[in-house]
Amino acid sequence: MAKTASLNIRIDPETKSGAEKLFSQFGITVTDAVNMFLRQSLMVGGLPFELKQPRYKTETEAALQEARGIIAGQIKTKAYHSARELSEELDREMLSEN
């Protein structure tokens, strides 16, 4: 009888790479980490952490959604050639508001 069993999972490459880098800093592999997770789950009789949905203020949710849109290229943003150019535009905006 085999001493181990195979478990095949699908995960996006970026998450896998990030997990490998993180766990290597602890001297363990992703397989070691999954084994630890499963053993801990069995010990506590469920997930070894509390599941919660994050609660953000409406403004924070809107900012997160906007950031996701910018990252996805769905929202176009203005580009500046230098910090000075940005600063000058901000100064002009402040003057026009007053």
C-alpha positions as CSV (number, residue, x, y, z in Angstrom):
1,M,0.0,0.0,0.0
2,A,1.3,3.5,-0.9
3,K,2.3,5.8,1.9
4,T,1.1,8.8,0.0
5,A,-1.8,9.7,-2.2
6,S,-1.9,12.2,-5.1
7,L,-4.0,15.3,-5.1
8,N,-4.3,17.3,-8.3
9,I,-5.4,20.9,-8.0
10,R,-5.6,23.7,-10.6
11,I,-4.4,27.2,-9.6
12,D,-3.4,30.2,-11.6
13,P,0.4,30.4,-12.2
14,E,0.9,33.7,-10.4
15,T,-0.6,32.3,-7.2
16,K,1.5,29.1,-7.5
17,S,4.7,31.1,-8.1
18,G,4.0,33.5,-5.2
19,A,3.2,30.6,-2.8
20,E,6.4,28.7,-3.9
21,K,8.5,31.8,-3.1
22,L,6.7,32.5,0.2
23,F,7.0,28.9,1.4
24,S,10.6,28.5,0.3
25,Q,11.4,31.3,2.8
26,F,10.2,28.9,5.5
27,G,12.1,26.0,4.0
28,I,9.0,24.1,2.9
29,T,7.3,23.3,-0.4
30,V,3.8,23.9,-1.5
31,T,3.1,20.2,-0.9
32,D,4.4,20.6,2.7
33,A,2.1,23.7,3.1
34,V,-0.9,21.9,1.7
35,N,-0.2,18.9,4.0
36,M,0.0,21.3,7.0
37,F,-3.3,22.9,6.0
38,L,-5.1,19.6,5.6
39,R,-3.7,18.2,8.9
40,Q,-4.7,21.4,10.8
41,S,-8.2,21.2,9.2
42,L,-8.6,17.7,10.5
43,M,-7.3,18.7,14.0
44,V,-9.8,21.6,14.3
45,G,-12.6,19.9,12.5
46,G,-13.0,22.5,9.8
47,L,-11.1,25.3,8.1
48,P,-8.2,26.4,10.3
49,F,-9.1,30.0,10.0
50,E,-12.3,32.1,10.2
51,L,-14.0,33.0,6.9
52,K,-15.3,36.5,6.7
53,Q,-16.1,38.9,3.9
54,P,-14.2,42.1,4.2
55,R,-16.3,45.1,5.1
56,Y,-15.2,48.4,3.6
57,K,-16.7,51.8,3.6
58,T,-18.6,52.7,0.4
59,E,-15.8,55.1,-0.6
60,T,-13.2,52.4,-0.1
61,E,-15.2,49.9,-2.2
62,A,-15.5,52.5,-5.0
63,A,-11.8,53.3,-4.9
64,L,-11.0,49.5,-5.1
65,Q,-13.3,49.1,-8.0
66,E,-11.8,52.1,-9.8
67,A,-8.3,50.7,-9.2
68,R,-9.3,47.3,-10.6
69,G,-10.7,49.1,-13.7
70,I,-7.5,51.0,-14.1
71,I,-5.4,47.9,-13.8
72,A,-7.6,46.0,-16.3
73,G,-7.3,48.9,-18.8
74,Q,-11.0,49.6,-18.6
75,I,-10.5,53.1,-17.2
76,K,-8.1,55.4,-18.9
77,T,-5.9,57.7,-16.7
78,K,-3.9,60.8,-17.5
79,A,-0.1,60.3,-17.7
80,Y,2.5,62.8,-16.7
81,H,6.0,63.1,-18.0
82,S,7.4,64.2,-14.7
83,A,6.5,64.9,-11.1
84,R,6.8,68.6,-11.8
85,E,4.2,68.4,-14.5
86,L,1.8,66.7,-12.1
87,S,2.5,69.2,-9.4
88,E,1.9,72.1,-11.7
89,E,-1.5,70.7,-12.8
90,L,-2.5,70.1,-9.2
91,D,-1.5,73.7,-8.4
92,R,-3.6,75.0,-11.3
93,E,-6.6,72.9,-10.2
94,M,-6.3,74.3,-6.6
95,L,-6.2,77.8,-7.9
96,S,-9.2,77.3,-10.2
97,E,-11.2,75.9,-7.2
98,N,-10.6,79.1,-5.2
